[in-house]
Amino acid sequence: MIMNKKNINIGIVGLGQIGSRLYKEILSKKNDIKIKTGTNVTITGISAKNINKKRSFKFNKKIFFKNALEISKKKNIDIVFELIGHSDGISKKVIEHALKNKKHVITANKAIIAKHGDYLSLLAEKNKVNLEFEASVGGGIPILRTIKNGLSTNKINKVVGILNGTCNYIISEMESSQDSFSNVLKRAQLLGYAEPRNPKFDLNGQDSLSKVRILSALAFNKKISKNNCLMDGIEGIEIEDIRIANKLNYKIKLLGITEIINNKLFERVHPTLIKKSNYIANINGVMNAIIIDGKPVGQTILQGEGAGPGPTSSALMSDLLSVLRGNIKYPFGSPYNKRKKISFFDINQYLNSFYLRLEVKDKRGVLSSISKIFAKNKISIKNLIQNPDKKNKKSSVTIITHENSEKNYRNLIKNLSSNKFIIKKTNFYKNREE
């Protein structure tokens, strides 16, 4: 066991931005690690796609493994870091083999934990090793450890958060620069906040949803959910929506939310209009913020940078020290067989107010036609703002609705899409999420 060993060997699989930063952190902080844990750590195995790739550090090529699985099997390696990031394939094999070979595993891979976390946690328990994944949610924010340890005896009923720094940066930058989504995305890519080739998993909400699933399992002591969830991303947000929201005293944020309603689990990710006075509305840039509602603690708020090599390596190092201190822990805070499956809340019954912006032809009868569609779907209009553009013979119509069901809203959007007066796809957002 780790607690009986004074010398620990580490393997790192994946030497991208995160893996490279971690490699340098471990080397530079060896003395600090020894002071805090009484353990000498040595990196004795690394693996990446290309041994000859130009990197910001030098390493002994004798410890490089072309086949990443060899690190998971090597007898003298005690802890394996998986930093490839896939939800299946080599990422899963590396973690699976390491756990079966009684090696502790530390990963930042939210996709694999959200998809295979139950299976992998059971493997860890059977082999009496740790599976640590603090860096998978919230970057450097110790949110998972806070739920597992600091709030472990609280009854948590809801978790709400800005969980994706890329999306938060884009929305914040659109607001401050008054620039378009496409232009701001390009800046985010140049700054390293968004993937240069394919950022869709950040933008479409999938990244946030993976984090929501992990938070649900920990907060509510349940198996990881596999249900269909409300998931809308930020690709459709236009600068005009941000301007109108601002005039109405709102900000738009992409929120990840999980809560228990009538003993049923309701998970969702979507852009939301939030009052400017709300704390989370004022979290800007690449920052993340997470609000936990529980009893008896009340409301707990954690905030910090949620992405990038620095915050992620900080969380990875925290997991490393936790393992080195020697206690074998349940990956999700409770034994696998004590974590139950949970029924899912019917999405169609979700009640909320909506913001909609329609681009319509500037013709007589347009508002009457639109109002009839709203009435047909039993949705009442609370506020309506019309901005005519006589030059281009069109008009922008912004509508705030009274509270209604998700089912009725989905039918409304479908009916609006076939209306002859509407020029383009309707923009719509959940409103006043508490």
C-alpha positions as CSV (number, residue, x, y, z in Angstrom):
1,M,0.0,0.0,0.0
2,I,1.0,3.6,-0.6
3,M,1.1,4.5,3.1
4,N,3.9,2.0,3.7
5,K,6.1,3.1,0.8
6,K,8.6,6.0,1.0
7,N,9.4,5.9,-2.7
8,I,6.5,6.1,-5.2
9,N,6.8,5.7,-9.0
10,I,4.5,7.6,-11.3
11,G,3.4,7.1,-14.9
12,I,1.9,9.8,-17.1
13,V,-0.2,8.8,-20.2
14,G,-0.8,11.9,-22.4
15,L,1.7,14.8,-22.8
16,G,-0.5,17.5,-24.2
17,Q,-0.9,20.8,-22.5
18,I,-2.2,19.3,-19.3
19,G,0.3,16.3,-19.2
20,S,3.2,18.5,-19.9
21,R,2.3,21.0,-17.2
22,L,1.8,18.2,-14.7
23,Y,5.2,16.6,-15.6
24,K,7.0,19.9,-14.8
25,E,4.9,20.5,-11.7
26,I,5.8,17.1,-10.2
27,L,9.5,17.6,-10.9
28,S,9.6,21.2,-9.5
29,K,7.6,20.3,-6.4
30,K,9.3,17.0,-5.3
31,N,10.6,18.5,-2.1
32,D,7.3,20.1,-1.3
33,I,5.5,16.8,-1.9
34,K,8.0,15.0,0.4
35,I,7.5,17.6,3.2
36,K,3.7,17.2,3.0
37,T,3.5,13.4,2.6
38,G,6.8,12.0,3.6
39,T,7.1,10.4,0.2
40,N,9.7,10.6,-2.6
41,V,8.0,10.6,-6.0
42,T,9.7,9.7,-9.3
43,I,8.3,9.8,-12.8
44,T,9.3,6.4,-14.3
45,G,7.0,6.1,-17.2
46,I,5.5,8.5,-19.8
47,S,3.6,7.9,-23.0
48,A,2.3,10.0,-25.9
49,K,1.6,9.7,-29.6
50,N,4.9,11.1,-30.7
51,I,8.2,10.8,-28.9
52,N,9.9,13.3,-31.2
53,K,7.3,16.1,-30.8
54,K,8.9,19.4,-29.8
55,R,8.1,20.0,-26.1
56,S,8.9,22.6,-23.5
57,F,10.8,20.1,-21.3
58,K,13.4,17.4,-21.7
59,F,12.9,13.9,-20.6
60,N,14.8,10.6,-20.5
61,K,13.7,8.7,-23.6
62,K,14.3,5.4,-21.6
63,I,11.1,6.1,-19.7
64,F,9.0,6.7,-22.8
65,F,6.5,3.9,-23.7
66,K,5.2,3.8,-27.2
67,N,2.4,1.5,-26.0
68,A,0.5,3.3,-23.3
69,L,-0.9,0.1,-21.9
70,E,2.6,-1.0,-20.8
71,I,2.6,1.8,-18.2
72,S,-0.6,0.3,-16.8
73,K,1.0,-3.1,-16.5
74,K,4.6,-2.1,-15.4
75,K,5.1,-3.6,-11.9
76,N,7.2,-0.8,-10.4
77,I,4.7,2.0,-11.3
78,D,2.3,2.8,-8.4
79,I,0.2,5.7,-9.7
80,V,-1.0,6.3,-13.3
81,F,-2.2,9.6,-14.6
82,E,-4.6,9.3,-17.6
83,L,-4.6,12.6,-19.5
84,I,-5.6,11.6,-23.0
85,G,-9.2,12.6,-22.6
86,H,-11.2,10.1,-24.7
87,S,-14.5,8.6,-23.4
88,D,-13.5,5.2,-24.7
89,G,-10.7,3.5,-26.6
90,I,-7.1,3.8,-25.2
91,S,-8.2,6.1,-22.3
92,K,-10.6,3.5,-21.0
93,K,-8.1,0.7,-21.5
94,V,-5.3,2.5,-19.7
95,I,-7.5,3.2,-16.6
96,E,-9.1,-0.3,-16.7
97,H,-5.7,-2.1,-16.9
98,A,-4.2,0.1,-14.2
99,L,-7.0,-0.5,-11.7
100,K,-6.9,-4.3,-12.4
101,N,-3.2,-4.2,-11.8
102,K,-3.8,-2.5,-8.4
103,K,-2.5,0.8,-9.4
104,H,-4.0,4.1,-8.3
105,V,-5.4,6.2,-11.1
106,I,-5.8,9.9,-11.4
107,T,-7.5,11.5,-14.4
108,A,-9.0,14.8,-15.6
109,N,-11.2,13.0,-18.0
110,K,-14.8,14.0,-17.4
111,A,-16.1,12.2,-20.5
112,I,-14.9,8.8,-19.3
113,I,-16.1,9.3,-15.7
114,A,-19.5,10.4,-16.9
115,K,-19.8,7.4,-19.2
116,H,-18.0,4.6,-17.4
117,G,-17.5,6.0,-13.9
118,D,-19.7,3.4,-12.1
119,Y,-17.8,0.5,-13.7
120,L,-14.4,2.0,-13.1
121,S,-15.2,2.9,-9.5
122,L,-16.3,-0.7,-8.9
123,L,-13.0,-1.9,-10.3
124,A,-11.1,0.5,-8.0
125,E,-13.1,-0.7,-4.9
126,K,-12.5,-4.4,-5.8
127,N,-8.8,-3.9,-6.2
128,K,-8.5,-1.6,-3.1
129,V,-7.0,1.4,-5.0
130,N,-8.1,5.0,-5.6
131,L,-9.7,6.4,-8.7
132,E,-9.4,10.2,-8.4
133,F,-11.0,12.7,-10.8
134,E,-11.1,16.1,-9.0
135,A,-9.8,17.8,-12.2
136,S,-12.8,16.5,-14.3
137,V,-15.1,19.2,-12.9
138,G,-14.4,22.9,-12.2
139,G,-10.7,22.8,-13.1
140,G,-8.9,24.1,-10.0
141,I,-12.0,24.4,-7.9
142,P,-12.1,21.6,-5.3
143,I,-15.8,21.0,-5.9
144,L,-15.8,17.2,-5.8
145,R,-13.7,17.0,-2.7
146,T,-16.0,19.6,-1.1
147,I,-19.0,17.4,-1.8
148,K,-17.3,14.1,-0.8
149,N,-15.7,15.4,2.4
150,G,-16.7,18.8,3.5
151,L,-20.4,18.4,2.8
152,S,-20.6,14.6,3.2
153,T,-23.3,14.6,5.9
154,N,-25.4,17.3,4.3
155,K,-28.5,16.5,2.3
156,I,-27.9,18.2,-1.0
157,N,-31.0,19.0,-3.1
158,K,-29.6,21.2,-5.9
159,V,-26.3,22.1,-7.7
160,V,-26.2,25.0,-10.2
161,G,-23.1,26.2,-12.0
162,I,-21.2,27.8,-14.8
163,L,-19.2,24.7,-15.6
164,N,-17.5,25.6,-18.9
165,G,-14.9,28.3,-19.0
166,T,-14.9,28.4,-22.8
167,C,-18.6,29.2,-23.1
168,N,-18.5,31.7,-20.3
169,Y,-15.5,33.5,-21.9
170,I,-17.3,33.7,-25.3
171,I,-20.6,35.1,-23.8
172,S,-18.7,37.5,-21.6
173,E,-16.5,38.7,-24.5
174,M,-19.4,39.1,-26.8
175,E,-21.0,41.4,-24.2
176,S,-17.9,43.5,-23.5
177,S,-16.7,43.8,-27.1
178,Q,-20.1,43.8,-28.8
179,D,-18.6,41.4,-31.3
180,S,-20.2,38.4,-33.0
181,F,-20.1,34.8,-31.8
182,S,-17.9,33.7,-34.7
183,N,-15.3,36.4,-34.2
184,V,-15.1,35.8,-30.4
185,L,-14.8,32.0,-30.9
186,K,-11.8,32.7,-33.1
187,R,-10.2,34.7,-30.4
188,A,-11.0,32.0,-27.8
189,Q,-9.2,29.5,-30.1
190,L,-6.2,31.7,-30.5
191,L,-6.0,32.2,-26.7
192,G,-6.2,28.4,-26.1
193,Y,-9.6,28.6,-24.4
194,A,-11.4,26.7,-27.2
195,E,-10.2,23.7,-29.1
196,P,-8.6,24.9,-32.4
197,R,-10.1,22.2,-34.6
198,N,-13.3,21.0,-33.1
199,P,-14.7,22.9,-30.1
200,K,-18.3,21.6,-30.5
201,F,-18.3,19.6,-27.2
202,D,-17.7,22.8,-25.3
203,L,-20.2,24.8,-27.4
204,N,-23.1,22.4,-27.6
205,G,-23.3,21.7,-23.9
206,Q,-21.9,18.2,-23.9
207,D,-18.9,19.1,-21.8
208,S,-21.1,20.7,-19.1
209,L,-23.5,17.8,-19.2
210,S,-20.7,15.3,-18.4
211,K,-19.8,17.4,-15.4
212,V,-23.5,17.6,-14.3
213,R,-23.7,13.8,-14.4
214,I,-20.6,13.5,-12.2
215,L,-22.0,16.2,-9.8
216,S,-25.3,14.4,-9.6
217,A,-23.7,11.0,-8.6
218,L,-21.7,12.6,-5.9
219,A,-24.3,15.1,-4.5
220,F,-27.2,12.7,-4.4
221,N,-25.3,9.4,-3.7
222,K,-26.7,7.8,-6.9
223,K,-25.4,5.8,-9.9
224,I,-24.4,8.0,-12.8
225,S,-27.5,8.8,-14.9
226,K,-28.0,7.7,-18.5
227,N,-31.2,9.6,-19.1
228,N,-31.9,12.0,-21.9
229,C,-31.4,15.5,-20.7
230,L,-32.3,19.0,-21.8
231,M,-29.1,20.1,-23.5
232,D,-28.8,23.3,-25.4
233,G,-25.5,25.0,-26.2
234,I,-24.4,28.6,-27.0
235,E,-23.9,28.3,-30.8
236,G,-27.2,30.1,-31.5
237,I,-26.5,33.1,-29.2
238,E,-26.4,36.4,-31.2
239,I,-25.1,39.8,-30.1
240,E,-28.6,41.1,-30.4
241,D,-29.9,38.7,-27.7
242,I,-27.2,39.9,-25.4
243,R,-28.1,43.5,-26.0
244,I,-31.8,43.0,-25.5
245,A,-31.2,40.9,-22.3
246,N,-29.0,43.8,-21.0
247,K,-31.8,46.3,-21.6
248,L,-34.2,44.0,-19.7
249,N,-31.7,43.9,-16.8
250,Y,-30.6,40.3,-17.5
251,K,-27.4,38.5,-18.5
252,I,-27.2,35.3,-20.5
253,K,-25.2,32.4,-19.0
254,L,-24.8,28.7,-19.9
255,L,-25.8,26.9,-16.7
256,G,-25.4,23.2,-15.7
257,I,-28.1,22.3,-13.2
258,T,-29.0,19.1,-11.3
259,E,-31.6,18.8,-8.7
260,I,-34.1,16.4,-7.0
261,I,-37.7,17.2,-7.7
262,N,-40.3,14.9,-5.9
263,N,-37.6,12.3,-5.4
264,K,-36.7,12.3,-9.1
265,L,-33.5,13.5,-10.8
266,F,-33.6,16.4,-13.2
267,E,-30.4,17.3,-15.0
268,R,-30.1,20.0,-17.6
269,V,-27.7,22.3,-19.5
270,H,-28.9,25.4,-21.3
271,P,-28.4,29.2,-21.8
272,T,-30.4,31.1,-19.2
273,L,-31.4,34.7,-18.7
274,I,-30.4,35.7,-15.2
275,K,-31.2,38.9,-13.3
276,K,-28.0,41.1,-13.1
277,S,-28.4,41.1,-9.3
278,N,-27.9,37.4,-9.1
279,Y,-24.4,36.3,-8.0
280,I,-23.8,33.9,-10.8
281,A,-24.8,36.5,-13.4
282,N,-21.6,38.4,-12.6
283,I,-19.1,35.5,-13.1
284,N,-17.3,36.4,-16.3
285,G,-14.4,35.3,-18.5
286,V,-13.0,31.8,-18.1
287,M,-14.2,31.6,-14.5
288,N,-16.5,28.8,-13.2
289,A,-18.8,29.1,-10.3
290,I,-20.8,26.4,-8.5
291,I,-23.6,26.9,-6.0
292,I,-24.7,24.0,-3.8
293,D,-27.9,24.0,-1.8
294,G,-28.0,21.6,1.1
295,K,-29.2,21.0,4.7
296,P,-28.1,22.0,7.2
297,V,-25.3,24.0,5.6
298,G,-27.6,26.2,3.4
299,Q,-25.9,27.6,0.3
300,T,-22.2,27.0,-0.5
301,I,-20.5,28.9,-3.4
302,L,-17.2,27.9,-5.0
303,Q,-15.6,30.0,-7.7
304,G,-12.3,29.9,-9.7
305,E,-10.7,29.2,-13.0
306,G,-12.3,26.2,-14.6
307,A,-10.0,25.4,-17.5
308,G,-6.4,25.4,-18.7
309,P,-3.2,23.7,-17.7
310,G,-2.7,25.7,-14.5
311,P,-6.0,25.0,-12.7
312,T,-6.2,21.4,-14.0
313,S,-2.7,20.6,-12.9
314,S,-3.5,22.1,-9.5
315,A,-6.4,19.7,-9.1
316,L,-4.3,16.7,-10.3
317,M,-1.6,17.5,-7.8
318,S,-4.2,17.7,-5.1
319,D,-5.4,14.2,-6.0
320,L,-1.8,13.0,-6.0
321,L,-1.2,14.2,-2.5
322,S,-4.5,12.7,-1.4
323,V,-3.3,9.3,-2.7
324,L,0.1,9.6,-1.2
325,R,-1.4,10.2,2.2
326,G,-2.5,6.7,2.0
327,N,-6.2,6.4,2.7
328,I,-8.2,4.2,0.3
329,K,-11.4,6.1,-0.6
330,Y,-14.6,5.3,-2.5
331,P,-14.4,7.2,-5.8
332,F,-17.9,8.5,-5.4
333,G,-17.9,8.9,-1.6
334,S,-19.9,5.8,-0.9
335,P,-19.5,2.1,-1.8
336,Y,-20.8,1.1,-5.2
337,N,-23.5,-1.2,-3.8
338,K,-24.8,1.7,-1.6
339,R,-25.3,4.0,-4.5
340,K,-28.8,3.5,-6.0
341,K,-30.4,4.2,-9.4
342,I,-32.9,7.0,-9.4
343,S,-36.0,7.8,-11.4
344,F,-35.9,10.6,-13.8
345,F,-38.0,13.7,-13.7
346,D,-40.3,14.1,-16.8
347,I,-38.7,16.8,-18.9
348,N,-42.1,17.7,-20.5
349,Q,-43.4,18.7,-17.0
350,Y,-40.6,21.2,-16.4
351,L,-42.1,24.7,-15.8
352,N,-40.3,27.9,-16.8
353,S,-40.6,31.3,-18.3
354,F,-39.1,31.8,-21.8
355,Y,-37.4,34.6,-23.7
356,L,-38.0,34.4,-27.5
357,R,-36.8,36.7,-30.3
358,L,-38.4,36.3,-33.7
359,E,-37.3,38.0,-37.0
360,V,-40.5,38.5,-38.9
361,K,-41.7,40.2,-42.1
362,D,-42.9,43.8,-41.5
363,K,-46.5,43.2,-42.7
364,R,-50.0,43.6,-41.4
365,G,-51.3,40.6,-39.5
366,V,-47.9,39.3,-38.3
367,L,-48.5,39.9,-34.6
368,S,-52.0,38.5,-34.8
369,S,-50.7,35.4,-36.5
370,I,-48.0,34.9,-33.9
371,S,-50.3,35.5,-31.0
372,K,-52.7,32.8,-32.3
373,I,-49.8,30.3,-32.3
374,F,-49.0,31.2,-28.6
375,A,-52.7,30.8,-27.7
376,K,-52.9,27.5,-29.5
377,N,-50.1,26.1,-27.3
378,K,-51.6,27.6,-24.2
379,I,-48.7,30.0,-23.6
380,S,-49.5,33.5,-22.5
381,I,-47.3,36.5,-23.3
382,K,-46.1,38.7,-20.4
383,N,-44.0,41.3,-22.3
384,L,-43.7,42.0,-26.0
385,I,-41.1,44.4,-27.6
386,Q,-41.2,45.2,-31.3
387,N,-38.3,46.8,-33.1
388,P,-39.2,47.5,-36.8
389,D,-36.6,47.8,-39.5
390,K,-38.5,49.6,-42.2
391,K,-35.5,49.8,-44.6
392,N,-35.3,46.0,-44.8
393,K,-39.0,45.4,-44.4
394,K,-38.7,43.3,-41.4
395,S,-39.1,43.5,-37.6
396,S,-37.6,42.0,-34.5
397,V,-40.1,40.8,-31.9
398,T,-39.0,39.9,-28.4
399,I,-41.4,38.1,-26.2
400,I,-41.2,37.2,-22.5
401,T,-43.7,34.5,-21.5
402,H,-45.5,33.5,-18.4
403,E,-44.4,30.2,-16.8
404,N,-45.4,27.1,-18.8
405,S,-44.3,23.5,-19.5
406,E,-41.4,22.4,-21.6
407,K,-43.7,20.3,-23.7
408,N,-45.8,23.3,-24.6
409,Y,-42.7,25.4,-25.4
410,R,-41.3,22.7,-27.7
411,N,-44.6,22.5,-29.6
412,L,-44.6,26.3,-29.8
413,I,-41.1,26.4,-31.4
414,K,-42.1,23.7,-33.8
415,N,-45.3,25.7,-34.8
416,L,-43.4,28.9,-35.1
417,S,-40.9,27.4,-37.5
418,S,-43.6,26.8,-40.1
419,N,-45.1,30.3,-39.8
420,K,-44.9,32.1,-43.2
421,F,-44.1,35.5,-41.6
422,I,-41.0,34.3,-39.7
423,I,-37.8,34.9,-41.6
424,K,-35.2,32.9,-39.6
425,K,-35.0,30.4,-36.8
426,T,-36.4,31.6,-33.5
427,N,-33.9,32.3,-30.7
428,F,-35.2,31.2,-27.3
429,Y,-33.8,30.9,-23.8
430,K,-34.9,29.8,-20.4
431,N,-35.7,32.7,-18.2
432,R,-35.1,33.6,-14.5
433,E,-33.5,30.3,-13.4
434,E,-33.2,30.5,-9.6
